[in-house]
Amino acid sequence: MAPGADLALDWGGGRLWLCPERAAFAPDHATLLVADFHLGKAHSFRRLGVPVPGGTSEVNLQRLDGLIARLQPTRLVFLGDFLHSARARTGPGLAAVAHWRERHAALAVTLVRGNHDDRAGDPPAELDIQVVDEPLPLGPWALCHHPQARPGWPVLAGHLHPGAVLSGRARDHLRLPCFHATAKTLILPAFGEFTGLAAVARCAGDRCFVSDGLRIHALP
């Protein structure tokens, strides 16, 4: 059974826990799945002269620490876009990740390359992160960055930064990150704080699970 804050979902031939911290956990494989970390995105924007707040990398790592503490995974897989750009390789976020990696030296970490990773390059070797191209098999699933068809494989992916728009009274709207499940793909929300959301276009049979930061809610 998933912890109270998480939502247990049987999908694609296996069991997943959808976590309000915008990650998924595969309990049968003790594997934590995180999409679109985008390390150094705010730093990259500031280097370009865009006045955006700092500290997002530390916030992301604190949230990741909390997930590791309560779920006790033996493996962490980043589903692409670990580094936002080449500028992230010299930013303060990379030093914070190095300290984080030292604290979790026993954790096996894998990155499935995404489009930003292609431009930014692989993480520095001292982070001890295995880097592979998509797809990466895990149990019944293919782990990818880009949502795609893989014959015979349900795909867990990221890339799209899905969000759901909730409408209230008096034209009030709230946009929240979400997990978007179709028959063949489950798209995780972006884990990074400074990543934006893209509204999901739901088709018949799709399921959507939003995170309010504390719990997961299945939309009707």
C-alpha positions in Angstrom: 0.0 0.0 0.0 1.3 3.5 -0.8 1.9 6.0 1.9 -1.1 8.2 2.7 0.1 11.2 0.6 0.8 9.1 -2.5 -1.7 7.5 -4.9 -1.2 3.9 -5.8 -1.8 3.3 -9.5 -1.8 0.0 -11.4 -0.7 1.0 -14.9 1.1 -0.7 -17.8 1.4 -4.0 -16.1 3.0 -2.7 -12.9 2.4 -0.8 -9.7 3.4 2.9 -9.3 3.0 5.4 -6.5 2.3 8.9 -7.7 3.9 11.3 -5.3 2.7 14.9 -4.5 6.3 16.0 -4.7 6.0 15.5 -8.5 7.7 12.1 -8.8 6.7 8.5 -9.1 8.0 5.4 -7.2 8.0 1.9 -8.5 7.9 -0.1 -5.2 8.5 -3.5 -6.8 11.8 -2.2 -8.1 12.7 0.3 -5.3 13.1 2.9 -8.0 12.3 6.6 -7.8 11.4 8.3 -11.1 12.0 12.1 -11.6 11.4 13.9 -14.8 12.7 17.3 -16.0 14.9 18.4 -13.1 16.4 21.3 -15.2 19.3 22.0 -12.9 20.6 25.5 -13.3 17.6 26.9 -15.3 17.2 30.0 -13.1 21.0 30.5 -13.2 21.0 30.2 -16.9 18.3 32.9 -17.2 20.2 35.2 -14.9 23.3 34.8 -17.0 21.3 36.0 -19.9 20.2 39.1 -17.9 16.7 37.9 -17.0 15.9 38.8 -13.3 14.6 35.6 -11.9 14.9 34.4 -8.2 17.7 32.1 -7.1 17.7 29.1 -4.8 15.6 26.8 -7.0 18.2 24.1 -7.2 18.4 23.9 -3.4 14.6 23.7 -3.2 14.6 20.8 -5.7 17.3 18.9 -3.8 15.5 19.4 -0.5 12.3 17.9 -2.0 14.4 15.1 -3.4 15.9 14.4 0.0 12.4 14.2 1.5 11.3 11.6 -1.1 14.4 9.5 -0.5 14.0 9.6 3.3 10.4 8.4 3.2 10.5 6.0 0.3 14.0 4.5 0.8 14.7 3.8 -2.9 17.8 1.9 -4.0 17.8 3.5 -7.4 16.9 7.0 -8.8 16.2 7.5 -12.5 16.0 11.0 -14.0 13.8 10.8 -17.1 15.7 13.4 -19.0 16.7 17.1 -18.8 18.8 16.8 -15.7 20.9 19.9 -16.7 19.1 22.8 -18.3 22.0 24.1 -20.4 25.7 24.2 -20.6 25.6 27.3 -18.3 24.4 25.0 -15.5 27.8 23.3 -15.5 29.4 26.4 -13.8 26.5 27.5 -11.6 26.0 27.1 -7.9 23.4 24.4 -8.4 26.1 22.0 -9.6 28.0 22.4 -6.3 24.8 21.8 -4.4 24.2 18.6 -6.4 27.8 17.4 -5.7 27.1 17.8 -1.9 23.8 16.0 -2.3 25.5 13.2 -4.2 28.0 12.7 -1.4 25.1 12.4 1.1 23.5 9.7 -1.1 26.6 7.9 -2.4 25.0 4.5 -2.0 22.1 5.4 -4.2 22.4 4.2 -7.8 21.5 7.1 -10.1 20.7 6.9 -13.8 19.9 9.6 -16.4 18.0 8.8 -19.5 19.2 11.6 -21.9 16.7 14.2 -22.9 16.8 17.1 -25.4 18.4 19.5 -22.9 21.0 16.9 -21.9 22.0 16.7 -25.6 22.8 20.4 -25.5 24.2 20.6 -22.0 26.3 17.5 -22.1 26.4 14.6 -19.6 26.7 15.4 -15.9 30.3 15.6 -14.6 31.8 12.2 -13.9 32.3 12.9 -10.2 28.5 12.9 -9.7 28.6 9.1 -10.5 25.5 9.2 -12.6 25.1 6.5 -15.2 23.9 8.0 -18.5 21.9 6.1 -21.1 19.8 6.8 -24.2 16.1 6.1 -24.3 14.5 3.7 -23.8 15.7 2.2 -20.5 13.7 -1.0 -19.5 12.3 -1.2 -16.0 10.0 -4.1 -15.3 7.1 -3.9 -17.7 7.9 -0.3 -18.8 10.2 1.6 -21.1 11.7 4.7 -19.4 12.0 7.6 -21.8 12.3 11.3 -21.9 10.1 11.9 -24.9 6.6 10.5 -24.9 6.6 8.0 -27.8 5.2 4.7 -29.1 7.3 1.7 -28.2 5.6 -1.5 -29.5 4.9 -3.9 -26.7 6.1 -1.4 -24.0 4.1 1.1 -22.0 6.2 4.2 -21.8 7.0 6.4 -18.7 8.2 9.8 -19.8 8.5 13.5 -19.1 9.4 16.4 -21.5 5.9 18.0 -21.7 5.7 19.5 -18.2 1.9 18.6 -18.0 -0.5 20.7 -16.0 -4.2 20.7 -15.4 -6.4 23.8 -15.4 -9.0 23.7 -12.7 -11.9 26.2 -12.9 -13.7 27.7 -10.0 -16.3 30.4 -9.4 -16.1 33.9 -10.8 -13.7 32.8 -13.6 -11.1 31.7 -11.1 -8.6 29.3 -12.5 -5.9 27.3 -10.9 -3.1 25.5 -12.8 -1.5 22.5 -11.1 1.2 20.0 -12.2 -0.2 16.6 -13.1 0.4 13.1 -14.2 -1.2 12.4 -17.6 -2.0 8.7 -18.2 -3.1 7.3 -21.6 -3.3 3.7 -22.6 0.3 3.6 -23.6 2.1 6.5 -22.0 2.3 8.0 -18.5 3.8 11.4 -18.5 5.3 12.7 -15.2 5.1 16.4 -14.2 8.3 18.4 -14.2 10.2 18.1 -10.9 12.0 21.4 -11.3 10.6 24.5 -9.6 11.3 26.9 -12.5 9.9 24.9 -15.4 6.4 26.1 -16.3 3.3 24.0 -17.1 1.7 23.0 -20.4 -2.1 22.4 -20.2 -3.0 18.8 -20.9 -5.4 18.1 -23.8 -7.3 15.0 -22.5 -8.8 12.5 -24.9 -11.5 9.9 -24.1 -10.1 7.3 -21.7 -7.2 9.4 -20.5 -6.7 9.9 -16.8 -5.2 12.9 -15.0 -3.8 13.1 -11.5 -3.0 16.5 -10.1 -0.6 17.4 -7.2 -1.4 20.2 -4.8 2.0 19.7 -3.2 0.5 17.7 -0.3 -1.7 15.0 -1.9 -2.5 13.5 -5.3 -6.1 14.0 -6.6 -7.6 12.0 -9.5 -9.6 14.3 -11.8 -13.1 13.1 -12.9 
